[in-house]
Amino acid sequence: MANHASAVKRNRQRITRTARNRAAKSTLRTEVKKARTALTAAPKDAVALVKTAVSSLDRAASKGTIPAKRASRVKGRLAAALHKASKAA
């Protein structure tokens, strides 16, 4: 339990940030998952979904929701998978 006003405020801020980050991460995971499934199922539709996922990754990294290096790594893997899928098709 917080014992003074600044600690109460920090707790409120923590709760707000946690909720915001949780929602952003959930959306991000969904978009990346959609892009990955599209790469295996329908490579022609995957380009738009990969682009959306990359945009979401950049947004999350810029806001500090996920680390920048993680965003870069996932973007690289998506791009490589897209390249591989487009070559096979």
Buried (B, 14 or more C-beta within 10 A) or exposed (E): EEEEEEEEEEEEEEEEEEEEBEEBEEEBEEBBEBBBEBBEEEBEEBBEBBEBBBEBBBBBBEEEBBEEEEBEEBBEEBEEBBEEBEEEE
